[in-house]
Amino acid sequence: MAISVTPTYEDVHQNLTGALLRRAVLVVTGLTAGAANTIPHGLPKTPYNVPIYQATSGTPGFETSPPDATNLYYTTGAGQTSLRVGIEY
């Protein structure tokens, strides 16, 4: 099963340095349980912060590397095939 990412774009806010940050919530399905997963985020910029991570099935895993311009990196727990990630970019 292929990894599928469904974004919900939220708001834009300004941080203390004046930078404009956008927020999105990504619902990711089709993950391989108990394994390292590379997730194409599809955002127009490299994520700045990944403040929220929620397993939506199985045992929670963890972020294995910081996000880059194209991907998120998570290792899933036992039985975890989906997750929800809040991102600032």
N, C-alpha and C positions, 0 to 999 in steps of 0.2 A: 504494500500500500504506500503510495506516495505521500510525502509531507504536504499538508495544505495549510496555508496561513490566511486567516480572514481578519483584516484590519478594521478597527473602528477609530476614526480620527476624532480627537476631542478638541481641546482648546489650544490657544497660543498664549503664552505669558512671557513676561520680561523678567530676567533674573537681576540681581543687584548690580552686575557689571553692565547691564543694558542689552545683553544678548537676548534675542527672541528665541524661545524654545517652544516647540510644538509637542503635543502629547498624543499618543495613540495606544490603544489596547489591541494586542494581537492574540487571537485564539488560534492555537496550533494543534492540528490533529494529524494522525498517521505516523506518530513517532514510533521508533523501535524501543520497546520496553527493556530496561536494564542495560542500555547501551549509550554510547556517545552519539549525539545527533547534531548535524549541521543543518540549521534552519534558515532558508532564504527569507529575509524580512521584507524585502520589496520597498523599503523606505527611500525617499529621495536623498537622504543624508545619513552619515554615520551616527548611530545612536550615541547620545551624550551620557545618558544615565538609564539604568534599568532598575527602577526603584521597587517594582512590584513583580513578584513571581508567584504563581499559584498553580499547583498541580490540580488538574481537574479529573484525574483518575489514578488509582494506584498509589504507590509510595512516592513521595516527592524526591526528585533528584536535585541537581545543582548546576549552576553555570560553571562551565569548565574553562572558558576564556572570555575576555571582554569582546563585545560585539565589534565587527568591522564594517566596512562600507556596504557589504552585501549579505552577511550572515550573522546569526546568533549561534552560540555553542552551548548546548546543554547535555548533560548525562542524565538519563531518566532512571527512576527507581523501578523496583519490581512492579509489574503490571501497569506502569504509567505509559499511556499512549497519547495523552493530550496535555496541554498546559495553556495557561493564560499569562501573558506578559504585558506589563505596563511599561511604556518607553517614552523617554524624552529624546528628541532629536533636533 
